[in-house]
Each structure stands twice: as C-alpha cells, then as structure tokens.
C-alpha cells in the first residue's frame, strides 16, 4: 500500500502495488545472474487516469571479484 504526503501536510492513500522478484541462485553459474521483477498496480484516478498498470523488469548480470555489469530494462504496460 502506498501513501502520498500532500503539500498541505496531509497524507492520503495513493494506491496498491504487488511486486515479486525472482533471481537465479548463486549456484546457477559462476558469473551470470538472471532474474525477473514483476509488478501489478492499482492507483486512485487522482494519481493515474488509467488506474491499472503492470511492469516487467528482466534482469541479466555478469560479475566477478572486481566488476558487476547489469542490465535491467523496464517493460511497462498501462490499460
């Protein structure tokens, strides 16, 4: 559940987001990591005219003892 602090100092309900993240275990590969972040949201019309939204974030990363390179693009949908 989300809240918003308005400019007049009052807080109000600002929507609901359900988020889950799936990631391969360290034993998957010595250097590669794969994952997926999934989100579904329902927001009040005052914050988003479309109200329903979803988001997919595929995650791919390569790492060693000195470096971590990660790609995490956002695929966004709205109704």
C-alpha positions in Angstrom: 0.0 0.0 0.0 1.3 3.4 -0.9 0.6 6.8 0.7 1.2 10.3 -0.5 2.2 13.3 1.6 0.3 16.3 0.0 1.6 19.9 0.0 -0.9 20.8 2.8 0.8 18.2 5.1 -2.0 15.6 5.0 -1.2 12.0 4.0 -3.6 10.0 1.8 -4.0 6.6 0.2 -2.1 6.5 -3.1 -2.6 3.0 -4.4 -1.6 -0.6 -4.1 1.4 -2.3 -5.8 2.1 -6.0 -5.7 5.8 -6.8 -6.5 7.7 -10.0 -6.7 11.3 -10.7 -7.7 12.7 -14.0 -9.0 16.5 -14.5 -9.2 18.7 -17.5 -10.0 20.6 -18.9 -7.1 24.4 -18.3 -6.9 24.9 -22.0 -7.8 23.3 -21.3 -11.2 26.5 -20.1 -12.8 29.9 -18.8 -11.6 29.5 -15.3 -13.3 25.9 -15.0 -14.7 22.8 -14.0 -12.8 19.3 -13.9 -14.3 16.1 -12.5 -12.7 12.7 -11.0 -13.3 10.9 -8.3 -11.3 7.1 -8.4 -11.8 4.7 -5.6 -10.6 0.9 -5.1 -10.8 -0.6 -1.8 -9.5 -4.0 -0.2 -8.9 -3.8 3.5 -8.3 -6.5 6.1 -7.5 -7.7 8.0 -10.5 -6.3 11.2 -9.0 -2.7 9.7 -9.4 -3.2 7.8 -12.6 -6.0 8.2 -15.1 -5.5 4.6 -16.3 -5.5 3.2 -12.7 -4.3 -0.3 -13.6 -0.7 -0.9 -14.5 1.9 -3.6 -14.7 5.6 -3.8 -15.1 8.2 -6.4 -16.1 11.9 -5.9 -15.4 14.1 -8.6 -16.8 17.5 -8.7 -15.1 20.7 -10.0 -16.5 24.1 -9.5 -14.8 27.7 -10.7 -15.1 30.0 -10.4 -12.2 33.5 -11.4 -11.0 35.5 -10.3 -8.0 36.2 -6.9 -9.4 33.2 -6.0 -11.6 29.4 -6.2 -11.8 27.7 -5.4 -15.1 23.9 -5.4 -15.0 21.1 -4.7 -17.5 17.6 -4.1 -16.0 15.3 -2.6 -18.6 11.6 -1.7 -17.8 8.8 -3.1 -19.9 5.7 -1.0 -18.8 2.1 -1.6 -19.7 -1.0 0.5 -19.0 -4.6 -0.1 -19.7 
